[in-house]
Amino acid sequence: MATKAQISLSAQLRTRTEIRSGFGNLVPKGSKPAVFTSQRTRINFGYKWNRLVFGAAIQDVRVWGQDASTITTADGNRLSLHEGWVDFTLLNKADSTIKIRLIDLLSLKIGRQELNYDDARLIGNLDWAQQGRRHDMALLKAMHHGWQVDLGYAFNQNTDAFNYTGTGYVPGNLPPTIRNSKGMLVPTPAGIVPLTAGGSIANNSSRTGMVAYANPPGTNAANQQYKSFWSLYVNKTFNRTKISALFFNDRFSRYRIDSVGNDNEGFVYGRRFVSGNVTDSFDYSGSNSRTTYGLMVNHAFGNVSAKNKFSLQAAYYAQTGNNRDGVRLKAYHFAVSGIYQSGGWSFTPGFELLSGNDATKLTSKDNRFDPLYGTPHRHWGYMDYFYVGTGSTTGGLNNLFVKTRFATSKFSAVFDVHHFGLHQPMKKADGKQVGKKLGNEFDLLANYYVNRFTFIELGYSFMFATDNMPFAKGQASSDLAAANFRKTGTWFYAMLRFTPDFFYKEPQQVK
């Protein structure tokens, strides 16, 4: 019997108006708040027939006003393919046309796709950010007797040009031009990620500077995108206990410090990832390998159908191998929280630790844990001070928190309190230690469900930072510089989300 194809077509339009005064980083005293509206417009298309599922998501992300009202060919380049994948069923016990029945379900999902595991702590789609996160990869998915096993692989390359040799990979989007050491604007040399003062493309190139990209290659102020990765995720629920394991090996391209230019006109200093000439003997095909592995356990106590419920979540992850720059890595992260639910209320106290480097000890290892490709906004405060684009502290992070939720069928509210501190001591430029207390954050948000396709969300957050925060975030190295920053940060946002389903039909009432 022939099966009919199923087609789905939906969309999302999400605007977020923000007033920022100390969001992500502390701001200098006397500075004015930033006000803007960003928008994500996304079209989702789906097709399903027999053993084949196809999905695509095209999106446009921009800030209102960043393009001229009548654009030129230099504008309008923010339209992108967020997802484009096929999921093909290889084995399925429920399908009588497939003769091999070794396991319940086996499929291969290949193409550009989101990854989401557990609470998106380490692997998530970063949906809070308007651009989201996706990976170009292949994912082999298996289900058998309640076991879920996902095996993924990704391999990145910049081009398929005929004259391109080797597997050297420039790990990010480069600006077309850069200012050299004498301030002259010159084309960015091929195969080089420029180094500039502070990592800004507006500053001059400097041998001791930071990498400068057209846009950041990832969260946690990542200085390069991965070259490739292997991932293994295993999940199984035993009665009231869910156990999941993650193994993630990502590799980063090796580089060498290079310069292009001359003494008269100036130099562009940078990290070279691709050979510049045939006499270059550096092995650009090599990589630095980092491995992250660990477990997450969720256990529900008592009767799950009872009015009052209590559950416990605990997780531990370790990182070994080498970091992006080839330094030996030994780091860890653990988290524990309890969730009490009563009616529409829930209360979640917990504690998290992400290891860091001890500035008082000399070591050849990096002990700073990197939370990979997750959704940090969900865990370490809505004001995004840690493990997002503004980076993290070299001393790691302690996060003591209490999260409160209230929800009805139409309305929900959240009130979170975080107490942040350093895991390991840091130092100022004069050698004195930075205190471990960083500050307290208070997050309040409300969601209102207007109808099936319309949602309103409002949020307001405060950061009450200590004098240690500017040092921990790398904004200051002396007491004089730190005193210039306002220690209170505020952030307000209003978000409208519309998610029409173009084939939706209102259920007909039976007479």
WOQUI-V140346 format. One record per backbone hydrogen bond with DSSP energy under -1.0 kcal/mol. NH is the residue of the N-H (numbers start at 1). CO is the residue of the C=O. E is the energy in kcal/mol with one decimal. If there is no record, write none. Layout:
nh=NH co=CO e=E
nh=NH co=CO e=E
This chain:
nh=6 co=48 e=-3.1
nh=8 co=46 e=-2.4
nh=10 co=44 e=-2.5
nh=11 co=500 e=-2.0
nh=12 co=42 e=-2.6
nh=13 co=498 e=-2.5
nh=14 co=40 e=-2.8
nh=15 co=496 e=-1.9
nh=16 co=38 e=-2.5
nh=17 co=494 e=-2.6
nh=18 co=36 e=-2.8
nh=19 co=492 e=-2.7
nh=20 co=34 e=-3.0
nh=21 co=490 e=-2.3
nh=24 co=383 e=-1.6
nh=29 co=484 e=-3.0
nh=31 co=28 e=-1.7
nh=34 co=20 e=-2.8
nh=36 co=18 e=-1.7
nh=38 co=16 e=-2.3
nh=39 co=62 e=-2.8
nh=40 co=14 e=-2.5
nh=41 co=60 e=-2.4
nh=42 co=12 e=-3.2
nh=43 co=58 e=-2.8
nh=44 co=10 e=-2.9
nh=45 co=56 e=-2.9
nh=46 co=8 e=-2.6
nh=47 co=54 e=-2.4
nh=48 co=6 e=-2.5
nh=49 co=52 e=-2.6
nh=52 co=49 e=-2.9
nh=53 co=87 e=-1.7
nh=54 co=47 e=-3.3
nh=55 co=85 e=-2.5
nh=56 co=45 e=-2.2
nh=57 co=83 e=-2.7
nh=58 co=43 e=-2.2
nh=59 co=80 e=-2.5
nh=60 co=41 e=-2.3
nh=61 co=78 e=-1.1
nh=62 co=39 e=-1.9
nh=64 co=37 e=-3.0
nh=66 co=63 e=-2.3
nh=75 co=72 e=-1.4
nh=80 co=59 e=-2.9
nh=82 co=57 e=-2.1
nh=83 co=57 e=-1.8
nh=84 co=112 e=-2.5
nh=85 co=55 e=-2.7
nh=86 co=110 e=-2.0
nh=87 co=53 e=-3.4
nh=88 co=108 e=-2.7
nh=89 co=51 e=-2.8
nh=90 co=106 e=-2.9
nh=91 co=106 e=-2.1
nh=93 co=104 e=-2.1
nh=95 co=92 e=-1.5
nh=98 co=95 e=-1.4
nh=105 co=143 e=-2.1
nh=106 co=91 e=-2.6
nh=107 co=141 e=-2.5
nh=108 co=88 e=-2.4
nh=109 co=139 e=-3.1
nh=110 co=86 e=-2.5
nh=111 co=137 e=-2.5
nh=112 co=84 e=-1.9
nh=113 co=135 e=-2.6
nh=117 co=123 e=-2.2
nh=120 co=117 e=-2.1
nh=124 co=373 e=-2.8
nh=133 co=125 e=-1.8
nh=135 co=113 e=-2.9
nh=137 co=111 e=-1.9
nh=138 co=153 e=-2.5
nh=139 co=109 e=-3.1
nh=140 co=151 e=-3.2
nh=141 co=107 e=-2.9
nh=142 co=149 e=-2.7
nh=143 co=105 e=-2.6
nh=144 co=147 e=-2.0
nh=147 co=144 e=-2.2
nh=148 co=235 e=-2.6
nh=149 co=142 e=-2.6
nh=150 co=233 e=-2.8
nh=151 co=140 e=-2.7
nh=152 co=231 e=-2.6
nh=153 co=138 e=-2.2
nh=154 co=229 e=-2.1
nh=156 co=227 e=-3.4
nh=164 co=161 e=-1.4
nh=172 co=170 e=-1.7
nh=178 co=186 e=-2.9
nh=180 co=184 e=-2.7
nh=181 co=267 e=-2.7
nh=183 co=180 e=-2.4
nh=186 co=178 e=-2.9
nh=188 co=176 e=-2.2
nh=192 co=189 e=-1.4
nh=193 co=271 e=-2.5
nh=195 co=269 e=-3.0
nh=196 co=210 e=-2.8
nh=197 co=204 e=-1.7
nh=199 co=196 e=-1.5
nh=200 co=197 e=-1.2
nh=203 co=200 e=-1.4
nh=205 co=179 e=-1.5
nh=206 co=195 e=-2.1
nh=209 co=206 e=-1.6
nh=210 co=196 e=-3.0
nh=212 co=194 e=-2.1
nh=214 co=173 e=-3.2
nh=225 co=171 e=-2.1
nh=227 co=251 e=-3.5
nh=228 co=251 e=-1.3
nh=229 co=154 e=-1.9
nh=230 co=249 e=-2.4
nh=231 co=152 e=-2.2
nh=232 co=247 e=-2.9
nh=233 co=150 e=-2.5
nh=234 co=245 e=-2.4
nh=235 co=148 e=-2.3
nh=236 co=243 e=-2.3
nh=238 co=241 e=-3.8
nh=241 co=238 e=-2.7
nh=242 co=298 e=-3.1
nh=243 co=236 e=-2.8
nh=244 co=296 e=-2.5
nh=245 co=234 e=-2.9
nh=246 co=294 e=-2.3
nh=247 co=232 e=-2.7
nh=248 co=292 e=-3.0
nh=249 co=230 e=-2.9
nh=250 co=290 e=-1.8
nh=251 co=228 e=-2.9
nh=252 co=288 e=-2.3
nh=254 co=286 e=-1.7
nh=256 co=272 e=-1.5
nh=258 co=270 e=-2.7
nh=260 co=268 e=-1.8
nh=262 co=266 e=-1.5
nh=266 co=262 e=-2.3
nh=268 co=260 e=-2.4
nh=270 co=258 e=-2.3
nh=271 co=193 e=-2.4
nh=272 co=256 e=-3.2
nh=273 co=191 e=-2.8
nh=274 co=191 e=-1.2
nh=280 co=277 e=-1.4
nh=284 co=282 e=-1.3
nh=288 co=252 e=-2.9
nh=290 co=250 e=-2.6
nh=291 co=320 e=-2.5
nh=292 co=248 e=-2.9
nh=293 co=318 e=-2.2
nh=294 co=246 e=-1.8
nh=295 co=316 e=-1.9
nh=296 co=244 e=-2.4
nh=297 co=314 e=-3.1
nh=298 co=242 e=-2.6
nh=299 co=312 e=-2.6
nh=300 co=240 e=-2.1
nh=301 co=310 e=-2.9
nh=306 co=303 e=-1.6
nh=309 co=341 e=-2.7
nh=311 co=339 e=-2.3
nh=312 co=299 e=-2.6
nh=313 co=337 e=-2.9
nh=314 co=297 e=-2.3
nh=315 co=335 e=-2.6
nh=316 co=295 e=-2.3
nh=317 co=333 e=-2.8
nh=318 co=293 e=-2.9
nh=319 co=331 e=-2.9
nh=320 co=291 e=-2.5
nh=322 co=289 e=-2.8
nh=323 co=327 e=-2.6
nh=326 co=323 e=-2.0
nh=329 co=321 e=-2.7
nh=330 co=366 e=-2.6
nh=331 co=319 e=-2.1
nh=333 co=317 e=-2.5
nh=334 co=353 e=-1.9
nh=335 co=315 e=-2.2
nh=336 co=351 e=-2.3
nh=337 co=313 e=-2.5
nh=338 co=349 e=-2.1
nh=339 co=311 e=-3.0
nh=340 co=347 e=-2.6
nh=341 co=309 e=-2.9
nh=342 co=345 e=-2.4
nh=343 co=307 e=-1.1
nh=345 co=342 e=-2.1
nh=346 co=405 e=-2.1
nh=347 co=340 e=-2.5
nh=348 co=403 e=-3.0
nh=350 co=401 e=-2.4
nh=351 co=336 e=-2.5
nh=352 co=399 e=-2.0
nh=353 co=334 e=-2.7
nh=354 co=397 e=-2.8
nh=355 co=332 e=-2.6
nh=357 co=394 e=-3.5
nh=359 co=425 e=-2.5
nh=361 co=358 e=-1.6
nh=366 co=328 e=-3.3
nh=369 co=355 e=-2.3
nh=373 co=122 e=-1.7
nh=375 co=120 e=-2.7
nh=378 co=375 e=-1.6
nh=379 co=376 e=-1.5
nh=380 co=376 e=-2.4
nh=384 co=381 e=-1.5
nh=391 co=388 e=-1.9
nh=396 co=393 e=-1.3
nh=397 co=354 e=-2.5
nh=398 co=421 e=-3.3
nh=399 co=352 e=-2.6
nh=400 co=419 e=-2.3
nh=401 co=350 e=-2.4
nh=402 co=417 e=-1.9
nh=403 co=348 e=-2.2
nh=404 co=415 e=-2.1
nh=405 co=346 e=-2.6
nh=406 co=413 e=-2.2
nh=407 co=344 e=-1.6
nh=408 co=411 e=-3.5
nh=412 co=447 e=-2.2
nh=413 co=406 e=-2.8
nh=414 co=445 e=-2.7
nh=415 co=404 e=-2.4
nh=416 co=443 e=-2.6
nh=417 co=402 e=-2.3
nh=418 co=441 e=-2.6
nh=419 co=400 e=-2.8
nh=420 co=439 e=-2.9
nh=421 co=398 e=-2.0
nh=422 co=436 e=-2.6
nh=423 co=395 e=-1.1
nh=424 co=395 e=-2.6
nh=428 co=432 e=-3.1
nh=429 co=477 e=-2.7
nh=431 co=428 e=-1.6
nh=434 co=426 e=-3.3
nh=438 co=420 e=-2.3
nh=439 co=420 e=-1.5
nh=440 co=464 e=-2.0
nh=441 co=418 e=-2.2
nh=442 co=462 e=-2.4
nh=443 co=416 e=-2.7
nh=444 co=460 e=-2.2
nh=445 co=414 e=-2.1
nh=446 co=458 e=-2.6
nh=447 co=412 e=-3.1
nh=448 co=456 e=-2.9
nh=449 co=410 e=-3.5
nh=450 co=454 e=-1.7
nh=451 co=454 e=-1.4
nh=454 co=451 e=-1.1
nh=455 co=497 e=-2.4
nh=456 co=448 e=-2.3
nh=457 co=495 e=-2.7
nh=458 co=446 e=-2.6
nh=459 co=493 e=-2.4
nh=460 co=444 e=-3.2
nh=461 co=491 e=-2.6
nh=462 co=442 e=-2.3
nh=463 co=489 e=-2.7
nh=464 co=440 e=-3.1
nh=465 co=487 e=-2.9
nh=466 co=438 e=-2.6
nh=469 co=466 e=-1.2
nh=472 co=468 e=-2.3
nh=473 co=469 e=-2.4
nh=474 co=471 e=-1.2
nh=475 co=470 e=-2.2
nh=476 co=470 e=-1.6
nh=482 co=478 e=-2.4
nh=483 co=479 e=-1.9
nh=484 co=481 e=-1.2
nh=485 co=482 e=-1.7
nh=486 co=27 e=-2.8
nh=489 co=463 e=-2.7
nh=490 co=21 e=-2.6
nh=491 co=461 e=-1.8
nh=492 co=19 e=-2.0
nh=493 co=459 e=-2.2
nh=494 co=17 e=-2.2
nh=495 co=457 e=-3.5
nh=496 co=15 e=-2.1
nh=497 co=455 e=-2.5
nh=498 co=13 e=-2.4
nh=499 co=453 e=-2.2
nh=502 co=9 e=-2.0
nh=504 co=501 e=-1.7
